[in-house]
Amino acid sequence: MDYFRKYLSAPQGTAGQPTGVETVERLVDRVQSSTLLEDRRDAVRALKAMSKKFRLEVGTQAMDTLIQTLETDRSDSEITGYALDALCNVLSNEPSDDDDESNVPANLPGDLGAQFTEIFTKKKENVSLLLSLLEEYDFHVRWPTVKLLTILLTNKGKELQEAILVSPMGVSKLMDLLSDSREIIRNDALLLLTQLTKGNTNLQKIVAFENAFERLLDIVKDEGNSDGGIVVEDCLLLLTTLLKNNSSNQNFFRESSYIQRLTSYFDLDSQHTHSQAGWSAQKVTNLHLMLQLVRCLVSPNSPQQQITACQRTMFQCGLLKQLCTILMASGVPADVLTETINTVAEVIRGNLQNQEYFASVMAPSNPPRPAIVVLLMSMVNEKQPFPLRCAVLYCFQSFLYKNEVGQSQIVTTLLPTSSDANQITAGQLLCGGLFSADSLSNWFASVALLHAILENNTQKEQLLRVQLATSIGSPPVSLLQQCCNILAQGGKLQTRIGLLQLLCVWMTDSPITVAHFLANTANVPYLITQVSASDSDENESMVQGLCAFLLGITILYNDEQNETFNKASLRQIIEKRIGLETFTEKLSQVPKGESYTKAAKKPHVSYKQPIEATFDYEFTRLFKALEVEALDAVSTEAGRKENKAKLANLQQHELVVNQYKDIIQEQDQRLNDLQQKHLELQSKHSMSAEEISQLKEQVQQLKDQNSLLKVQKGAQTNQAADAKKDEEIRSLQEQLEKMRLDNANKDSSIEKLKTDVTMLEARIVNNAEEDKENIVPSESEVLQTTINRLQSELHELRTGLAEKDNEISRLGVQNNEAESQIQSLKQRLESSAEIQADPAEMAKLMEEKMTLQERLKKSNEENLKLLDKFNKMEEEKNNVLKEKGGVQEELETLKKEQEDLLVLLADQDTKIENYKKLLKENNIPVEDDDDDEDDDDLDDDVDED
């Protein structure tokens, strides 16, 4: 914002009073530093109050703070409303009603609002912030947000359109404003949407598909249609913006049956407006915009298929009938009537059904007259307004466009009939206008009659039958000859141009008309005289060019029946009297005129001044189609190729010239804008140059200060680095000492574990040998299996202990290496002066330090792994001891069972001995051998056990 510094100079005033800049600065600091919401609110309220008188100061110093307030304090509607109002005052270029112009600095730039808007929109999140504020229903937040968005769109429309287009649900949030129950917000939303959709087809489509047509038409209906106020005007402007030159929206409007809803807008009977006194200025504006809305749907610039569909719908729903009712109503203001005629013209143009209906419309007069006749009466009446007469001509042309039946009806009224002589017909009005003293009426009538015979050879021949009574007692003269007589008399420019266009169209593709023209021997000499004249006037050059074109048509469509003026004789006359080069030059002057270029753009007759009425749109199309052929017809065989090339070059030159004309006009406008911007940039450049020189000085000072600080900081850095290195070495020594203690503890633990394992192994072996002698066979096998398993586990334990010994020895080697490296590092650090002098040596030393730290880290990790393995060995030792206790319990149980078994065996032997004694005492024989043998066997078994 340095651009605004020159405007912020403190005004000279009372020495004790703070300036506006100082006050704004204090308020901004208060908003930024205050912790209480009430204090911030009061400061923002003060900034809002100052934003009108001190607009530049508030914009340059407080804009960012106000935006920050919208983000942080949006929960408080009062402070949010104050911030939005302040931003509106800063960004708006339109003065408020209560502004005091004497308090506004005179040296402020005119586009200050646009410059602030550009700063505001550079951050896309600012636009998103405003769109999010629309979700707040509070009036003091939503309404100023709508106004602020409208101001931004007015100042920088394209940039804001792009920002809203990419914002999620941005258009939807804006469309929701139309449903707001508070009319002031809804009405301002209409202006906002109109600015938003200008010149952006994509946004127009999005708004249309957000149900905009339905909402807008409902608002127009609720407000009273054309009797409504300015809200209706805003709705119609938005509808026109959405539909104009947007075929997609036009199709959507028609397919959604919205055209049918337009019919009620033109029901003047229900609105009680039968006199001009009942037409307020707002009603005239509203109805004018409604008519423009209809014209958007049937504009000749739209695709033909789209036009035809809309025309058919307008006829079916009665819209055309309502328009014709307004056309014939009394008391309608002239500008509304003019626009209604133009609208009817485009509704019926090229649509036979609508054209037939229009031909049947009768004016409420006594006696009733066709609407066409009433309109033609206005066209040839020089007292009628010029725009109204142009509208009638356009309507008459549209009625005859691609309508051979209508052309026949018009030409028939020119022919002698047995109808009532007192009845006014279209033919009478056209003839009266054709030969009126008013040159503009001559032009209107000529162009109207031209369209009655356009591309219709039958009607061209019928028109030859028209006879006119010029004076009492004189024989009647044909219409063709009377036109030629008026041309020969000279007359005004518009009269001659109109008649020449009529004759050119009349004789095109009609050899019989050419023959009638050549039958009068005075016609060709008149044309030759006009073409050969050397007049430098631009208007006369157009007449000469049209005469040359008419000469070419007489040769092109010559039937060779007239020996005096056959093709060959006419070529000779032109070559001798005019010359082919002059003829070509005169012919090429016609399309170079600005009036010709303007008429060739569109069929609508839209001249602002009567003097501009020269060429007709359909004639320009005919001239473009026949120019080359007419030149070829005039040229001899030898010169045709050369003339073709010349004419092609001329046509190409004409196109290029027309393009350059348009480009030059655009460039003139751009040049004016660029010149204004150039002046502004020069002032900015001078200020920027001063600022750059100041900045260069500041940069040089900062460089010097930086160099000094580097020198001071270098000495401090070296001392701090030495102290840091000493501390690191002490830390490394402490870590190594700790590692030595850990390793010693681990060695003693491992030796103890080895001793315990050896003792455990010896005890297990001894117990196994002692128990083996006293266990029965089956139990002995189980015990043997358990002992084998324990021996294998002991073997694995010895293997693990051997590996741990290897790791401990390797760790010792690493510790010795680390100690040697630390000693080396100490020696190097003692020579710190050399290290400071040699940066490479310092870097190498730091690299070795990093390597040593990594190795120490790795050694610690290996120690941790070794400790984990040692803990696992302790667990395995506990498990072995536990299993040993279980085995001992099993041995005790087996011993107990064996003792019980021996006792039972001793009892059994005793019983057997007693039984034997009893048997012997009872003289029962006892086999001693068997018994002895069994006893011997038992004794043997016991011995084996």
C-alpha positions, 0 to 999 in steps of 0.5 A: 500500500505504499502507493497511498503514502502521498495521500496520507500527509498530515493536514496542517491544523491545531498542534495539540489535536491528533491528525486523522492518520494518527487517530486511525492508527490508534484505533487499529492498535486498539482493535489488535491489542484489546482483550475485551470484546467491548473495547474492540467493538468501540474501536471498530465503531469509531473506524466505521465513523471515520471511514467516510471522511478519512476513507484513504487512511482507513483503507490503507491502515485498517483494511486487514484489521477489519478483515481479521475482525470478521474472522475472529469476532464473527460470533458478535453481530454488532462488531461484524456489522460495523466492520462490514459497513466500514469496508463498504465505505472504503471500497465504494466509489459512489458518494453517500448522501450524508458525505460532506464534500468539503471534508473529502481531500481533493487529491484522492484518485478517482478509482480509489475504490477499484484499487482497494477492491483489487487489494481485497480480492487478491486473497480468495479467502476474503471472498469465501469469508463474505460468502460464509457470512451470508449464512448469518440471518442477523440483519446487521450482518447479512445486509452489509455483506450483500452491499459489500459483494455488490460493490466488489462486483461493480469495481472488479466484476471479472475477478470476483465472478471467478472467485464466486464460480470456484467457491463451493455453494457460492451461487446457491448462497446468493440465490437463497437471498431471494427467499429472504423475508426482508424486502431490502435484502431481497431487493439488494440481492437482485442487484447483486445477481445482476452484476454477478451474471453480466457477461458470464455465460457459466454463471448465467447457466448456474443461476438459471438452474438454481430456479432463478426464473421461478423465483423472479417471476413470482416476485414480479407477480407479487409486486403487481406485474407492470404496475410494480415498482423498481423491484419489478424493474430489477427482476426484469433486468436480471431475467434479460441478463440471464436470457440474452445471447444464451441459447441454453437458458432460452431453451430451459425457459421455454421447456419449463413453460415460463413463456406462458407466464409472460402473457399476463404481464401484457394484460392492460385491461386488468391493469386499468390503463386506458389513458396515457395519464395512467402510465407512470414513468416506472410502468413505462420502464417495466413494460419496456423491459418486459418487451425486451425480455420477449425479444431476447427469446425470438431475436434474429441472432438466435438459432433458427430452430430456437426462434421457431419453437418460441414463436410457436409457443407465443402464438399458442399461449396468446402472447402474440394476441396480447401484444397486438392488443397493445399495438392497437390500444389507445393512449399507449406512450410512443416509446412503449408502442415503438418497442411493442411494434419491434417485438411483434415484428420479431415474433412473426418474422419468418413464421407463416402462422404468426404472419397470417394472424397478424394480417387478420388483426383489425384496428378498433376504428370506424370503419375497422382497418387492418393493423398493417394499414394503420401501421403504414399510415404512421410510417409515411406520416412525417409527423410521427416520431422517427423511431416509431416509423423505423419500427413500423418498417421493421414490422412490415419487413418481418411480415413479408419475410419468407411470406409469399402470400403476404407479398401477393396481398400487398402487391394486389392492393396496388393493382386496379380493382373494383373495390371501394375507392374510398377505402385506404389500402396498403398499396395506396399508402406505399405509393403516396409515400413513394412520391411524397415531398418528404424524402424520408417517406420516399425512402421508407416506402421504397424499402417497404415496396422492395420487400413486397417483391423480394425473391418473388418474380411473380410479384415483380411482373405484377408490379409492372401492371401498376399504373399511376395518374400523375395529373388530370388529363395526362395518360397514366404512367407505369410505376417503373417509369414514374420511379425513373422519372423521379430519379432523373429529376434529381431530388434528395439523397435518401429519395434517390438511394431508396428508388435505386435499391427498389429498381435493383431488387425489381430487375434482379432475376427478372428479364421482363422488368429489365426489358421495360426499363430499357424500353425508355431510352432516357434511362440508360443515358441517365445511368451513364451520366451518373456513373461517369460523373467525377464527384468526390462527395461521399454521398454522391459516390454511393449514388454513382455506385448504385447506378453502376450496379443497376447498369450491371444488372441490366446487362446481367439479366438482358434478354437481348430483345432490345437491339439498341440496348442489348448486352454487347451495345451496353458493354461498348457504351460502358467501355467508351463512356465510362471505362471499365476501371472507373466502372469497377471503382464506382461499384466498389465504393458502395460497400466501403461506406459506413452506412452500408457496413452498419446496415449489413450487420442485422435486419433490425432497423435501428437508426438514431437519426433520419439522415442515417437511413440509407441502405436496407439489410436485404439489399446489402445481401443482394449486392454482395451476391451479385457484385462479382456477376455484375462486373463480369457481365459488364467486362469483355472476355479479355478483361473479365479475368483481370476484373475478377482479380481486381474485384476479388482484391477489392472485396478482400480489401473491403473485408480487411478495411471493415475489420480494421475499422472495428479494430481501430474503434476498439483501439481508440477506446483502449488507447484512451484508457491506456493513456489515462493509465499511463499518466497514473503509472508515471506518477506511481513510477516516480514515487516508486523510484524515490522509494527504491532509492530510499530502500537501497540506502536502507539495504546498504546500512543493513548490510554494514550492520550485518557485517559487523554483527557477523564479526562479533558473533564469530568470536562468540561462536568459537568460544561457545563451540569449544565449551560445547566440545569439552562438555560432549567429551565429558559426557562421552567419558561418563558413558564409557565408564558406565558401560565398563561397570555394566560389562563387569556386572554382566561378567560376574552374573554370567560366571555365577550363572555358569557355576549354578548350571554346573552345580545343577548338572552335577546334582541332577546326575547324582540324583538320577544315579541314586534313583535309578537303582530303586525305580521299577522298570516303567517309571525308570524309563520316564525318568530317563527321558526327563533326564535326557531332555534336561541334559539337552537343555543344559547343552543349549544353555552352555552354547548360549553362554559361549556366544555371550562370552564372544559378544562380551569380548567383541564389546570390550574390543569396541570399548577399547577402540572408543577409548582410543578415539576419545583420547585422540579427540582430546589431543586434537581439541587441545590444539583448538587454535589450529582447528579454528585456523583450518576449517577442513580439519574442523569438519573432519573432526566433527565427522569423526565425532559423529561416527564415534557417536554412532558407534557408541549408539550401536554399542549401547544397542548391542548391550541392550540385546545382550541384557535381554538374552541374559534375562532370557537365560535367567528365565530358562534357569528358573524353569530348569530349577522348577523342572528339577523340583518336579522330578525330585517330587516324582522320585520321592513318590516312586520311592514311597510306592516301592517301599509300600510294594515291598511291605505288601510282598513281605506280608504276602510271603508270610501269608503263604507260609502260614497257608502251607503250614495249615495245609500240611497240618491237615494232611493236604499235599503241597507241591514244594517244587512249584512253590519253591520255583515260584519263590526262586523266580520272585527272588530272581526278579527282586535281585534284578530290580 
